[in-house]
């Protein structure tokens, strides 16, 4: 999931991630819980 939009500004998910980090959350589980963002995202791409 992209955290920076094409115009160089943080996306909604990027902003939520930065706020969680500023609040002192450090582990991936804490950040996922705080931001309500998934730990992993499957975009259905074949690599």
Residue pairs with C-beta under 8 A, 6 or more apart in sequence:
1 11
1 13
1 37
1 41
2 11
2 13
2 14
3 10
3 11
3 13
3 14
3 17
4 10
4 11
4 14
5 11
10 18
13 35
13 37
16 35
16 36
16 37
17 31
17 35
17 37
19 35
20 30
20 31
20 34
20 35
21 31
23 34
25 31
25 34
28 39
29 39
31 37
32 38
32 39
